[in-house]
Amino acid sequence: MAGPGIRIIADRCRGCTLCVKACPFGAIRMQDGKAVIDYDACTLCGSCIPACKRFGAIERVAAGAGAGVPEGPRGDVWVFCEREPDGDRLVSVSRELLGLAPSLAAALGVRVGAVLLGSGLVRSPGEAIAFGADEVYCVEAEGLDRYDDRRWSLLLSALIREHRPGILLGGATAIGRALLPRVAVEVHTGLTADCTELRVDAETGLLLQTRPAFGGNILATITCERHRPQMATVRPGVLPRPTADASRSGPIHRLALPAPLAAASFQWLDFVPRAAAGVDLREAEVIVSAGYGVGGPAGVSLVAELARALGGVLGASRAVVDAGWLPYPHQVGQTGTTVQPKVYVACGISGAIQHIVGMQNSDLVVAINRDPDAPILGMADYAVVGDLFEMIPALLRELRNERPPQP
Ligand SMILES: Cc1cc2nc3c(=O)[nH]c(=O)nc-3n(C[C@H](O)[C@H](O)[C@H](O)COP(=O)(O)OP(=O)(O)OC[C@H]3O[C@@H](n4cnc5c(N)ncnc54)[C@H](O)[C@@H]3O)c2cc1C
């Protein structure tokens, strides 16, 4: 066999059975006092390697090295894909995850699988391929037309048991946050929520899952050594936006339901789209945000005027939302919305880490602050040191081609 693999070096094996306990798929057994891998069950996930650290009797074998592993499950990288609630297009975070997944899969020598559950899956499977999936697993049924915690988690868990992906990624959306933890419990593995970075450790093959911890003051890198799949969610807008490649192609597996659908876990009453609920920062190309430095509702109105003049959407720091000057949908940051506009203008915002993590992927940042040491000025492309009550009116006059007021 020419693919990558895992092998046991029999001379070094002491029969301690630690690898048997570490294997999440029950793929290692003892035979004549030595560990033996059942390659039909093995997903090449590598959980057994750190378990045998002491004796070094298990090793990864590079592609072409003659590992003796027959064709079979590869421990692929799966992306759970969500669709727009009112259509058959992928949501932005699913596209972003599909854009990242090929680099993880390449590091492991596996493929990228996209998983789609629902009904009326017409455009979205092809879209998943165009954004980076090598193949798509679709399950369609009438009872799957609306998201349901119990139904979807049991179904996705059954697919995982059957196809044994090594990694499962999903968006930290309302659905992702409800579904993936349930799946993790069901298949008995770990989940790192709200990751800001994902990469593969070249030595161990483990997924390095980095996320802010302790209120965003440190970045923790978490691994899931002994259970599979390694599961992580990523918030929308954190990863770069990929571009679709319509020339890509790959198989679309239309799978039958593995078992009858479970009873629905709740009753569907209504759907209110986010845009109708007020503001949608996620897709905005220009965002002008008000910070506590605006001093109150009058200052917010001034920033809103600048947002309108630039054709942008009004954002806010948490301090502004906490003060009741703007409602929560305007909040940018760790506990608000993560944004990725072309232009982000921060007015009277200090630049606390919890705000920065929500807007740091903006293409161009302009910050207005009267304190030259404010952290936001350090990360801005254009740092304007001055009073926003002078700077914003001056900017508005410039945008409207007006003359400055005469003294
Ligand atoms: C768990 C946790 C989660 C959090 N999540 C978020 C989040 O999602 N989003 C978020 O924003 N914060 C979040 N925070 C809060 C965050 O730590 C900061 O407290 C908050 O971002 C500060 O908001 P601010 O910059 O508007 O206010 P301040 O820190 O008070 O800064 C006001 C700035 O305005 C400047 N200023 C004052 N007057 C003027 C003027 N006339 N002209 C120009 N500049 C002026 C000042 O120099 C100052 O830099 C979170 C905190 C925690 C602990």
Ligand as a Chemical Component Dictionary entry (heavy atoms), coordinates in Angstrom:
data_LIG
# 
_chem_comp.id                   LIG 
_chem_comp.type                 NON-POLYMER 
_chem_comp.pdbx_formal_charge   0 
_chem_comp.three_letter_code    LIG 
# 
loop_
_chem_comp_atom.comp_id 
_chem_comp_atom.atom_id 
_chem_comp_atom.alt_atom_id 
_chem_comp_atom.type_symbol 
_chem_comp_atom.charge 
_chem_comp_atom.model_Cartn_x 
_chem_comp_atom.model_Cartn_y 
_chem_comp_atom.model_Cartn_z 
_chem_comp_atom.pdbx_ordinal 
LIG C1  C1  C 0 -15.490 38.295 28.765 1  
LIG C2  C2  C 0 -15.477 39.652 28.131 2  
LIG C3  C3  C 0 -16.005 39.786 26.873 3  
LIG C4  C4  C 0 -15.996 41.046 26.235 4  
LIG N1  N1  N 0 -16.517 41.158 24.984 5  
LIG C5  C5  C 0 -16.414 42.346 24.343 6  
LIG C6  C6  C 0 -16.870 42.500 23.012 7  
LIG O1  O1  O 0 -17.406 41.592 22.389 8  
LIG N2  N2  N 0 -16.721 43.690 22.412 9  
LIG C7  C7  C 0 -16.163 44.766 23.054 10 
LIG O2  O2  O 0 -16.055 45.848 22.448 11 
LIG N3  N3  N 0 -15.742 44.648 24.337 12 
LIG C8  C8  C 0 -15.866 43.487 24.999 13 
LIG N4  N4  N 0 -15.481 43.401 26.291 14 
LIG C9  C9  C 0 -15.155 44.640 27.009 15 
LIG C10 C10 C 0 -13.753 45.148 26.743 16 
LIG O3  O3  O 0 -12.866 44.548 27.661 17 
LIG C11 C11 C 0 -13.690 46.669 26.929 18 
LIG O4  O4  O 0 -14.153 47.011 28.227 19 
LIG C12 C12 C 0 -14.518 47.447 25.918 20 
LIG O5  O5  O 0 -14.198 47.034 24.609 21 
LIG C13 C13 C 0 -14.189 48.945 26.046 22 
LIG O6  O6  O 0 -14.980 49.661 25.183 23 
LIG P1  P1  P 0 -14.492 51.068 24.650 24 
LIG O7  O7  O 0 -13.173 50.921 23.966 25 
LIG O8  O8  O 0 -15.617 51.615 23.863 26 
LIG O9  O9  O 0 -14.385 51.939 25.978 27 
LIG P2  P2  P 0 -13.120 52.464 26.751 28 
LIG O10 O10 O 0 -12.171 51.380 27.037 29 
LIG O11 O11 O 0 -13.663 53.246 27.885 30 
LIG O12 O12 O 0 -12.406 53.430 25.720 31 
LIG C14 C14 C 0 -12.905 54.684 25.347 32 
LIG C15 C15 C 0 -11.860 55.315 24.444 33 
LIG O13 O13 O 0 -12.388 56.503 23.921 34 
LIG C16 C16 C 0 -11.330 57.482 23.892 35 
LIG N5  N5  N 0 -11.983 58.796 23.939 36 
LIG C17 C17 C 0 -12.668 59.368 24.957 37 
LIG N6  N6  N 0 -13.176 60.558 24.582 38 
LIG C18 C18 C 0 -12.785 60.730 23.291 39 
LIG C19 C19 C 0 -12.981 61.783 22.362 40 
LIG N7  N7  N 0 -13.710 62.890 22.658 41 
LIG N8  N8  N 0 -12.425 61.669 21.136 42 
LIG C20 C20 C 0 -11.683 60.584 20.796 43 
LIG N9  N9  N 0 -11.457 59.543 21.660 44 
LIG C21 C21 C 0 -12.009 59.645 22.891 45 
LIG C22 C22 C 0 -10.498 57.187 25.113 46 
LIG O14 O14 O 0 -9.186  57.678 24.938 47 
LIG C23 C23 C 0 -10.571 55.658 25.161 48 
LIG O15 O15 O 0 -9.477  55.086 24.461 49 
LIG C24 C24 C 0 -15.481 42.177 26.923 50 
LIG C25 C25 C 0 -14.943 42.016 28.212 51 
LIG C26 C26 C 0 -14.947 40.762 28.792 52 
LIG C27 C27 C 0 -14.351 40.622 30.157 53 
# 
loop_
_chem_comp_bond.comp_id 
_chem_comp_bond.atom_id_1 
_chem_comp_bond.atom_id_2 
_chem_comp_bond.value_order 
_chem_comp_bond.pdbx_ordinal 
LIG C1  C2  SING 1  
LIG C2  C3  SING 2  
LIG C2  C26 DOUB 3  
LIG C3  C4  DOUB 4  
LIG C4  N1  SING 5  
LIG C4  C24 SING 6  
LIG N1  C5  DOUB 7  
LIG C5  C6  SING 8  
LIG C5  C8  SING 9  
LIG C6  O1  DOUB 10 
LIG C6  N2  SING 11 
LIG N2  C7  SING 12 
LIG C7  O2  DOUB 13 
LIG C7  N3  SING 14 
LIG N3  C8  DOUB 15 
LIG C8  N4  SING 16 
LIG N4  C9  SING 17 
LIG N4  C24 SING 18 
LIG C9  C10 SING 19 
LIG C10 O3  SING 20 
LIG C10 C11 SING 21 
LIG C11 O4  SING 22 
LIG C11 C12 SING 23 
LIG C12 O5  SING 24 
LIG C12 C13 SING 25 
LIG C13 O6  SING 26 
LIG O6  P1  SING 27 
LIG P1  O7  DOUB 28 
LIG P1  O8  SING 29 
LIG P1  O9  SING 30 
LIG O9  P2  SING 31 
LIG P2  O10 DOUB 32 
LIG P2  O11 SING 33 
LIG P2  O12 SING 34 
LIG O12 C14 SING 35 
LIG C14 C15 SING 36 
LIG C15 O13 SING 37 
LIG C15 C23 SING 38 
LIG O13 C16 SING 39 
LIG C16 N5  SING 40 
LIG C16 C22 SING 41 
LIG N5  C17 SING 42 
LIG N5  C21 SING 43 
LIG C17 N6  DOUB 44 
LIG N6  C18 SING 45 
LIG C18 C19 SING 46 
LIG C18 C21 DOUB 47 
LIG C19 N7  SING 48 
LIG C19 N8  DOUB 49 
LIG N8  C20 SING 50 
LIG C20 N9  DOUB 51 
LIG N9  C21 SING 52 
LIG C22 O14 SING 53 
LIG C22 C23 SING 54 
LIG C23 O15 SING 55 
LIG C24 C25 DOUB 56 
LIG C25 C26 SING 57 
LIG C26 C27 SING 58 
# 
